[in-house]
Amino acid sequence: MKFLVFLGSVRESTPPRPARLGARVSLACESLLKKVYPEHEVEIIDPLDLNLGDIFKPEFAYSRKQVPADLKQLADKIAEADGYVMVSPEYNHSMSPALAHLLNHFGSSLFSYKPSVIVTYSAGQWGGARAAVSMRTFLSELGCLPVSAMIHVPNAATVFNEEGRTNSKEAQDEWDSYMNRTMAQLVWWAEGAKQQRESLDPNSLIQTFQRDPSQRNAPK
Ligand SMILES: Cc1cc2nc3c(=O)[nH]c(=O)nc-3n(C[C@H](O)[C@H](O)[C@H](O)COP(=O)(O)O)c2cc1C
């Protein structure tokens, strides 16, 4: 299976220091998945590597022949993936605007019927728990339902170094065990969803709207 880790920060400036703690947390997620599930593929999606354009225009708003290369490539990766790890800092008690902006570029049909994991972090003691709550709603609407367990990383700058590792084997084992409680749920649900997608195409049962979302409204 394939898993994408979305790095939810584009903040290269300081203060607060250090910048892009999200890079460390994303690396920690990637290494845990590669270590425990070497049979699966994992890729970090870094918004700083993408040209999203200056003015917001989602992938689905372009005529099919004119989708910009970066959007097309990521849309294909999202469609091919079996599950998603959404890594977000907490900004003003909310999920990362950079992550929401990135995800808003893609239609829910690309994410649907696959699981996701919520990973939040902060420089302080709450680990982004308040941001995580609203991420459930966001990701459910995208169709990649988040598994029940979540990963929260308080004091992320002291937990993970720039390589996404802890400073001792004991701490690494503890973090691996904590994080794998959530990742195991992701892999389990991803396997089940993949099998079910292959045996029964959900789109054959649940019609997607053809014209606009009001076609999903309750009858008058
Ligand atoms: C605009 C902004 C708002 C923030 N709001 C919160 C907050 O609500 N709760 C919190 O714990 N930390 C907050 N922080 C501190 C972040 O946890 C810290 O800066 C972290 O490094 C952000 O992740 P990043 O470096 O990957 O962008 C905020 C930081 C910024 C820049």
The ligand as a Tripos MOL2 file, in Angstrom:
@<TRIPOS>MOLECULE
LIG
   31    33     1     0     0
SMALL
NO_CHARGES

@<TRIPOS>ATOM
      1 C1          0.4270   32.1420   14.0290 C.3       1 LIG1
      2 C2          0.7960   31.1830   15.1200 C.ar      1 LIG1
      3 C3         -0.1640   30.7720   16.0060 C.ar      1 LIG1
      4 C4          0.1460   29.8450   17.0200 C.ar      1 LIG1
      5 N1         -0.8320   29.3920   17.8310 N.ar      1 LIG1
      6 C5         -0.5570   28.4030   18.7200 C.ar      1 LIG1
      7 C6         -1.6120   27.8300   19.4830 C.ar      1 LIG1
      8 O1         -2.7630   28.1600   19.3640 O.2       1 LIG1
      9 N2         -1.2920   26.8220   20.3390 N.ar      1 LIG1
     10 C7          0.0040   26.3860   20.4890 C.ar      1 LIG1
     11 O2          0.2370   25.4590   21.2710 O.2       1 LIG1
     12 N3          1.0210   26.9280   19.7810 N.ar      1 LIG1
     13 C8          0.7650   27.9120   18.9000 C.ar      1 LIG1
     14 N4          1.7780   28.4610   18.1440 N.ar      1 LIG1
     15 C9          3.1540   28.0010   18.3630 C.3       1 LIG1
     16 C10         3.4460   26.7650   17.5040 C.3       1 LIG1
     17 O3          3.1110   25.6000   18.2140 O.3       1 LIG1
     18 C11         4.9180   26.7030   17.1230 C.3       1 LIG1
     19 O4          5.3270   27.9200   16.5520 O.3       1 LIG1
     20 C12         5.2100   25.5830   16.1540 C.3       1 LIG1
     21 O5          6.5960   25.5650   15.8980 O.3       1 LIG1
     22 C13         4.4320   25.7520   14.8350 C.3       1 LIG1
     23 O6          4.7220   24.7250   13.9210 O.3       1 LIG1
     24 P1          5.6640   24.9690   12.6420 P.3       1 LIG1
     25 O7          7.0180   25.3990   13.1810 O.co2     1 LIG1
     26 O8          5.7630   23.6250   11.9750 O.co2     1 LIG1
     27 O9          5.0290   26.0030   11.7800 O.co2     1 LIG1
     28 C14         1.4780   29.3740   17.1450 C.ar      1 LIG1
     29 C15         2.4550   29.8080   16.2230 C.ar      1 LIG1
     30 C16         2.1180   30.6860   15.2280 C.ar      1 LIG1
     31 C17         3.1850   31.0980   14.2370 C.3       1 LIG1
@<TRIPOS>BOND
     1     1     2 1
     2     2     3 ar
     3     2    30 ar
     4     3     4 ar
     5     4     5 ar
     6     4    28 ar
     7     5     6 ar
     8     6     7 ar
     9     6    13 1
    10     7     8 2
    11     7     9 ar
    12     9    10 ar
    13    10    11 2
    14    10    12 ar
    15    12    13 ar
    16    13    14 ar
    17    14    15 1
    18    14    28 ar
    19    15    16 1
    20    16    17 1
    21    16    18 1
    22    18    19 1
    23    18    20 1
    24    20    21 1
    25    20    22 1
    26    22    23 1
    27    23    24 1
    28    24    25 2
    29    24    26 1
    30    24    27 1
    31    28    29 ar
    32    29    30 ar
    33    30    31 1
@<TRIPOS>SUBSTRUCTURE
     1 LIG1         1 GROUP 0 **** ****
